[in-house]
Amino acid sequence: MSERSLPDAHDPSESPVPTLPCAARRLVPHRPPMLLVERLLDKQDDHALVDAIAPDEGIFVDRLRGLAPEYFVEVIAQAMAAASGFDALEKGTPFGGGFLVGIDDCRWYGTAAGGETLRIELEKRFQFEAVTVMEGRVLGRGGCLASATVKVWETGKA
């Protein structure tokens, strides 16, 4: 995945109120090669839509099996971080990041080719203080490639 000249997260030269679509690099602390999501496309209440480009090399690619199942969990978690980062920018509050603390009902249905555009659909199911639970689905040309319920502890919330 190539590094792009996108603004850094919370770059003071950027408008404080983000518009959509918004570069993920502005919303999450990750940087290449661990930045897996590209843009937050839409964010409405408890729903978000994010896109990613499937890598063709790196730690998440197995030459025989294609994308590793762990890639799909991580891309769902990063999509969740992008949605939270957007909310924080919109409210004018700092986004401190978070930690993946649980994965439930993770299913892997297929894989994607390197360079393929993927869509990550998220729906918030539960939030209590610093804990957020979201369901995520990764969609590609072959339909739903993976789904999981992800639990995150967001720092800076309590």
Secondary structure in CASP SS format (residue, H / E / C, confidence):
PFRMAT SS
TARGET T0000
AUTHOR 0000-0000-0000
METHOD secondary structure of the structure
MODEL  1
M C 1.00
S C 1.00
E C 1.00
R C 1.00
S C 1.00
L C 1.00
P C 1.00
D C 1.00
A C 1.00
H C 1.00
D C 1.00
P C 1.00
S C 1.00
E C 1.00
S C 1.00
P C 1.00
V C 1.00
P C 1.00
T C 1.00
L C 1.00
P C 1.00
C E 1.00
A E 1.00
A H 1.00
R H 1.00
R H 1.00
L C 1.00
V C 1.00
P C 1.00
H C 1.00
R C 1.00
P C 1.00
P C 1.00
M C 1.00
L C 1.00
L C 1.00
V E 1.00
E E 1.00
R E 1.00
L E 1.00
L E 1.00
D E 1.00
K E 1.00
Q E 1.00
D C 1.00
D C 1.00
H E 1.00
A E 1.00
L E 1.00
V E 1.00
D E 1.00
A E 1.00
I E 1.00
A C 1.00
P C 1.00
D C 1.00
E C 1.00
G C 1.00
I C 1.00
F C 1.00
V E 1.00
D E 1.00
R C 1.00
L C 1.00
R C 1.00
G E 1.00
L E 1.00
A C 1.00
P H 1.00
E H 1.00
Y H 1.00
F H 1.00
V H 1.00
E H 1.00
V H 1.00
I H 1.00
A H 1.00
Q H 1.00
A H 1.00
M H 1.00
A H 1.00
A H 1.00
A H 1.00
S H 1.00
G H 1.00
F H 1.00
D H 1.00
A H 1.00
L H 1.00
E H 1.00
K H 1.00
G C 1.00
T C 1.00
P C 1.00
F C 1.00
G C 1.00
G C 1.00
G E 1.00
F E 1.00
L E 1.00
V E 1.00
G E 1.00
I E 1.00
D E 1.00
D E 1.00
C E 1.00
R E 1.00
W E 1.00
Y C 1.00
G C 1.00
T C 1.00
A C 1.00
A C 1.00
G C 1.00
G C 1.00
E C 1.00
T E 1.00
L E 1.00
R E 1.00
I E 1.00
E E 1.00
L E 1.00
E E 1.00
K E 1.00
R E 1.00
F E 1.00
Q E 1.00
F E 1.00
E C 1.00
A C 1.00
V E 1.00
T E 1.00
V E 1.00
M E 1.00
E E 1.00
G E 1.00
R E 1.00
V E 1.00
L E 1.00
G E 1.00
R C 1.00
G C 1.00
G E 1.00
C E 1.00
L E 1.00
A E 1.00
S E 1.00
A E 1.00
T E 1.00
V E 1.00
K E 1.00
V E 1.00
W E 1.00
E E 1.00
T C 1.00
G C 1.00
K C 1.00
A C 1.00
END
